[in-house]
Amino acid sequence: MTKTLLLVDDQADMRAAIAQWFNLADFDVIETKSGHDALGHLNPDFPGVLLSDVRMPGMDGLDLLRQAQTIDRDIPVVLMTGHGDVPMAVEAMRLGAYDFLEKPFEPQSLIDVVKRAQEKRTLVLSNRTLRARLSDSSDIDRRLIGNSPVMQRLKEEILDFAQTDASVLISGETGTGKELVARSLHDFGRRTDGPFIAINCPAVPETMFEAELFGHAAGAYTGATQAREGWIEAADKGVLFLDELSSLPLHLQPKLLRVLQEREISRLGSSSIRSVDFRAIAATNADLVQASEDRTFREDLLYRLNTIEIHVPPLREREQDAILLFETFCQRFAELQGLNSCLPSPEDAAFILSCDWPGNVRQLRNVAERFTLRNQKRPVSVADVMNKPDMSQPATGPLKALVETYESQLIRQALKRHSGNMTDVMADLDLPRRTLNEKMSRYGIERSDYL
């Protein structure tokens, strides 16, 4: 992690001594002799800490602090002076200084303060980057919610594979979001301006499958009064998504294989050949390798479709994402329905982490929506919504993760109770301001979200 210190002091010998201390502590030090010079190095993306003397000719440290606040209120400013007094310290902290030190001070004490300020700045910039990405509706982090390692790998795979036209087979349990992955491959790929045609194979009657898939000419069968294009033609220049591919009728599999090989179709009842240009994406919750061995699925079709394989992990393998998903579903549903938003309590969070979620993200979303509806009139727990006692399944997982989840939820609930009033939150949680700020930065909690 890069550590940057912008040092401001009009005394050359003091500036040189402090710069040496911080160079030995692996900081990149920018030395300036006045506040005006320092302002030229500050911008909203400044990655480090501003350390300034207070008593300087021209612009003093308090004026520099005020100017820095107008550039970016989250830049940590540490002030030092040999003439400090209590009113000055109070004024500095009121203006938003990160800390205030009176000379003489131990070098290590100053370094420790600046290191903590640097950690805060790094977290602030990281959270800003994440929020900027989430605010873009086309960004993959808004589409696929989760920060667990398996989800990060999944997102990387999608962005890598989206730029090709190779066929993709998406595997995963029911409710994991396989269609969402398919749509992301379309939306982030070179065919984003083309159609996305999704076919739910189990929902199509077998007798109608061929006509729906390939289209038909007028008079091809009783009732076919007009010619009609099929789903494959409709997917021209775009993506054809075959969901639950294992349900594709066996007698149609050779015909689909031929289309994939030749990129040509013939409508039912017609002898004319039509060229089609599409990307094939299929999804399944079944073991197609086993199905091909059982001769219920063609092996050559499997190999044609699984040029690229993507596995969508079940929720139990990414349990640390469950709270973030649940809160997101609650907020989105409340906004969509015009309801009051409600967040799970720390006890709710522990219960959510304890569940196996056999229905995966789909089940979690349904519970989150019911939780939001049920909490409009009186408080109801997630366990009540699921008709389960919340103590029957104790929370499991790494102790550190459970403690952090509980602590984060306590802070969020306190902010919500007090509408973002930090003084009341500090009193409620019995925390000093600096400790509360550090924890909020660590967990990516923004006070503005609760005002």
N, C-alpha and C positions, 0 to 999 in steps of 0.2 A: 504494500500500500504506500503510495507517494505521500510524504508528509511535507507540507509547505508552511513556512513562517514568513510573514511580512513584518519586518522589524523597523520601528520608527523611533529614533532617538537623536536629538541634536548634538549629543556629546559623542565624539568619535571613539574615545577610549571605551566608554560603556557599551557602545554599539558593537565594537570589535570583540569585547569579552563575551557578550551575550551570543553573538553569532558563532563564536568558537564553541560555546557550550552546546548549542543546538546542532552544529555540524557534527559534533561527536555523537549526538543522539540521532543521527541519520535524518536530519531535516534538511530540506533545500531552503536556504535562507536568502531572502531578498532584503537588502539593507537600504533604507532611505533615511534622510536627515530631517525631513519635514513632513507635515501632514499633507501639504499640497502634492509633494512628490509621491506619497503613498497612494493617494486617490487615483493616480494614473494606472496603478496595478490592480485596482479593484473592479470587479464586474460580477453579475449574478452567478457566473460559473467559477468564480475564484475558489480554488480547491482547499485552501488552508485556513490559517489563523492569523489575525491581526494583533500584534503585540506592540503597544505604544506607550511612550512616556507621556505624562500628563502635562508637566510644565515645560512648554516649548514656545519659542518666539513665533509670532504669526498665529497660525492655527494650533491651538492646544489639543490635548488628548480628548477632552470632552467634545470639542467641536468636530474633531475627526470621527469620533464615535457617532455623532449625529449624522454626519455626511455618509458614513458607511451604512448606517441604517436606511438611508434613502436609496442606496444602491441595491442592498439586499439585507433585509432585517435579520436573516439567519446567519450572517457571517459572524463567527465568534470573535469578540473583541476583548482582549485582556489588557488592562491598564496598570501602569506601575508609576510610582512617584516617591520622591523623598520628602515631600511636603504634604502628604495626605492627612486628611482628618476625617472624622465621621461624617459630617455633612457632604463632603466631596464623594466619599464612598457610596453614600445613600443615593446621591444624584446619579453617579455612574451606573449603579445597578438599576435605578429607575429608568434610565435611558436604554437599558438592555445590554449592558456589559456582561460578558460571560463571567468575569472575575476581576478582582481588584487587589493588587499586592503593593505593600508599602516597603520601600527600600530601608535598610538592606534586607535581602532575602537570600535564602540558600538556593544555589543553582538548581539542585534537584527538585526543590519545591516548585520552582517556576516551570521546570521541564514537565513535571507531573501534571500541573494545571493545563499547560498547553497541549500535552498529549491527549488529555480527556476532551479538550475543546476540538482537537483534530478529529477524534473519533466521532464526535457529534456532527461535525461538518461533513465527514464522509457519509454518514448515515443520511443526513438531510439531502445531499446531492443524489445518493442512490435512490431514496424514496421519490424524489422529484422525477428522476428518469423513469421509474416504474409507473408513477401516476400519469406521466405524459404518454407512455405506451398504452396504458389502460384507457386513456381518454380517447384514443383513436379507435373508432368502432371496427376498423378493418384489421386491427392488430391481433396477432394470434394469442397474446396473453389475455385479451378480453374474450376471445372465442373459447379457449381451453383454459379454464381456471385451475390454478394449482401451481405450487412452487416446489413440490417434492422432486427428488432426483429423477424418478421414472417419468414424471410429466415433463420435466425439462428435456429429457432425451426424446420423448414423443414429439414435442414441438420442433426440436431440431430436425428430426427425421422428416416431418411434414414439410418444413421449409426447404429442405434439401431435395426431396422427391417431387415437390410441386412443380419444379422447373423442367421436369421430363415428361414425355408422353407414354412412358412404359406403363403396362397394366399393373394394377395394385390389388392385392388381396388383404383386406383388413380383418383380423380375427379378434375376438373378445367376447366376454360374457354378455348376456342380455342386459341392457341398461347402462353400458359403459360409455356410450356416445360414439358408436362407429360411424353413424351417418354424419355427425358433426365433424369427424376427422375427414370423411370423404368430401364434405362441402369445403373444408379448409384447403384440401388439396386442389380443388377447383378454383377457389377464390384467390389463392396465393400463387396460382400457376399461370402459364402462358395462355390458357383458355378461359380466363376469368370473364371475358366479354361474351363468351358463348353460353349456351344453355346448360343447366344441370338437371338431367332427367333421372329421377329416382323411381325405382320399381321395387315395391315390396312383394317379393316372389310368393310368399305364402298366401297373400290376400287375393291373388288372381286365380279365378277358376281355371282348372287345367284345360277345359275345352276352349277357353277364350285366349289362352296364353299365346299361341302362335300368331293369331290375328293382331293381338295387342302389341306383340314384340316386333313383328315384321310389317304390319299394315296389311291392307287388302285392297283389291281392285273392286270396282262396282260389279255386283252380281256374283261375287266370289262364293257367297253362301246366302241362304235365305235371310232376308232382312238387310243385307249389305247393299243398300240402294245407291250409295255414293262411295267413291274411292276415299281411302283414308290412310294417312301416313302412320306408321308404327312408332314405337318409342325409340327404336334405333335411328330412324330417319330424323326424328325430332331432336336427337342429341348431336346432329351434325355440327361440327366446329366446336363442340363442347364436350361434356362428360356424361357417360351413361353409367349410372350407379345401380347395381343389382344387389339389393339387400336380402339377407338370409338366402344366399345362393344355393344352399343345400336343398332347398325346396323346388329348384328348377326341375320340371319334368324331364325324366331320363330321355324320352324320345326327341326332345328339343335340344338336348345338349350338343349333338353333332352339328345341327344347323347353326347354333350360336358359335361353335368352334370355327365353322367355315367363314362366318362373317368376321370373326376376329382375325382370321388368317388373310382373307382376301379384301376386307373392307368394302364388300359389295353385298347388296341385298336384293331380293326379288319379293315383291308383295304377294300375299296369298291370292291365287287366282290370276296372276299376271306372269308373263314371260320376259318382261323387260328387266334389265339389270340397272340398278342405281348405285352409284359410288357414295360411300359415307366416310366421313372423317371424324372420329370421336376417340376419346380416351376411355378405356374400360376400367372401372373400379368396382370391386365386389366386396361384400362383407358376409361373415358367417360366424355363428356361435358354435358350429359343429366342427368336428375333426374331419376335414375333407380327405386327409391322407388315409384315415381309417375307412372313410366312405368309399374311396377308390379301391381299397383292398377288398371291401365288401361288395364291390361292383354296383353300388348305388349312385356313384358319381364317376364320370369319365376321368381317367388319369391324365389324358392328353389335354382336356379342357382345364384341369387344375394347373398343369404346368404352363399353359398359355396365359392364365390369369395371375399366377403368383410370381411374375417377374420380380416384383417388389413385394415384400411382406411387411406389414405393420401390425404389431400387437398392441391393443389398447388395454392397459392394466385395470383389473378390478379395483374398486374403492378400498378394499381391505389391504391392498398393497401400496396405497398412497394415503393412509389414514390421516396424516398430518394436514392434508388438503380438505378434510371433511368440514372443519369449522369454517374455513374461508368460503367453501362452496355453499354451506348452509346459510351463512349471513348474506351472501350475494343473492341467493334465490329468494330469501325473505325480502330484501330490499327491492329487487326487481318486481316481485309479485305485488308488493305494497304500492309501488309507483304505478304499475299497470292498472291495478284495481282501484286506485285512489284511497287506499287504506293507510292507517297509521303504521309506520315502520316499527318493528320490534326485533330486538336482538336476543339470542339465547343467553341465559344467565351462565355463570361459571359452572353451576350444577348441570345445566343443560349441556354445556360443552363437554363435561366429563362423560355424560351419558352418551352423547354422539360419538365420542371416541371409543366407547366400550362396545358399540354395535358392530356386527359383521356386515350389515347392509347387503344381503343377498341379491337385492334388486339394483344394487350399485347406484350410480348417480341419479338415475330415473327415480328410484325409490326415495333417495334423499331429497330430491326436488319436490316430490309429492308431499313428503312430511313437512318440509319447510313451508309450503303453501298452506297446508292445513294448520300448521302452527301459527302462521300469520293471521289466518281467519279466526281461529279460536281465541287469540289474544286481544281481539278488538274490544271485548266487554270486560274480561277479567283475566288475571294472569293464569296461564296454563303452561305446564312444563312439557318438554319434548316427550318425556316418558308417558305423560297422560295422553298426549296426542297419539302415541303408538300403542296405548293401552298396556304399557309395561311398567312395573315398579322400577324406579331409577336406582335402587340399591341391589337389585337382583343380579346385576352384572357389573361388578366393580370395574373402574377404569383401568385399562392396561396400556402398556407402552413404556418407553424410557421415562424415568422419573423427571429428568430435566425438562423434557418436552411437555409433560403433564403440568408441571409447576408453572412453566412459562405460559401455557395456555390459560391456566387458572388466573395467573397474575394479569395477563392481558385483558381477560374478560372483566376482572374486577375494576380495572382502570376505565374500560369502555363503559361499564355500567355506571360508574361514579360520574363520568363526564356526561352521560345521558341524563342522570338524575338531576344534575346541577346545570344543565344546558351550557356546558363548556366553561362555567365559572371556575377558574383555576384555584382561587382562594378557597372556595367551598370544597373543591375536590381534594386539595391538600389537607384541609381539616378533616374531611371525611375519612381519608385513607391514612392520616397521620404521617405524611411524607413531606420532606422539605422540597422546595421548588426545583432545585437542581436535580435531585434524585428522580422526581416525577418527570421532568423534561427528558432526562436520559432514558428512562424506561419507555416513554412515549416514542422517542426516536427509534429505540431498539425494535419496538413492535410495529412501527409504521403507523402510529395513531396520530391523527391530525385533530387539533382542538377545533378548527373551523368546521369540521363535520358535525359538531354537536351544538353549535351556537344557535 
